[in-house]
Amino acid sequence: MNRYETLRLFDYSIFTSSLDQFDQINQESKCVINTLNQYSYIIAEKDDTFKRVLMESDMLLPDGIGIVGAAKILKGKKIKKIAGADLHKHILKKLSTTGGSCFYLGSSEETLDGIKKRLAIEYPEIKVGTHSPPFKTEFNDADNSLMVASINSFKPDVLFVGMTAPKQEKWVFINKNKLDANVICSVGAVFDFYSGTVKRPSKFWINLGLEWFIRLVNEPNHLWRRYLLYGPVFVYLVLKEKLILLSNKKRYIDESH
């Protein structure tokens, strides 16, 4: 990540450059891109493996108003939220100019069909492959072998993985060295957004920092825990960290005098 601008926040190096600087698609080195939001941060604090996966990301995007707010409160830095949907759109535009290829791993056949239909209209130049893995908590060896084989037979320039966090990030981490794809993106809800299965809030709400609220209204059963339970917990942790920083600063000033 060292050729991009990053911000050290909590234990993570957060990508703070513009996506316009992202030039990894045609490079030979592998690049794993994950996102960090208030939900994944709290889950990672309880899951050491997931935390390691996020820390070792080649790019970790600030996907959420909570992370943007934490950067402002704890570091005094104004950063821009970059959602998985933003990354997805940016990469598709790049692939369309080169006639590149992408592969979607995850979700249902219905959702994947919706993605293929929309791509055929918006980006007909892009070659696309898909695979819908079985819906289960853990994959067995046969499941994993089939997924890897499906991807490698297609040899995509970019692999999009959508199996919800932390399942998708862990799967990529374990299997990345077996995959014949240089750019691997864990983008979760993007599959539903792009296929039209779930409607993403408009730019109006996104620019106001209220995308989370509209998503909560539209998907209360699915998202109430993420926003109404983990949201306040995240705010508490950020304020707690801020108090520690202020206390340390005061102690340093007192000791220096």
Secondary structure, 3 states (H helix, E strand, C coil): CCCCCEEEECCEEEECCCHHHCCCCCCCCCEEEEEECHHHHHHHHHCHHHHHHHHCCCEEEECCHHHHHHHHHHHCCCCCCCCHHHHHHHHHHHHHHHCCEEEEEECCHHHHHHHHHHHHHHCCCCEEEEECCCCCCCCCHHHHHHHHHHHHHHCCCEEEEECCCCHHHHHHHHHHHHCCCCEEEECCCHHHHHHCCCCCCCHHHHHCCCHHHHHHHHCHHHHHHHHHHHHHHHHHHHHHHHHHHHHHHHHHHHHHC
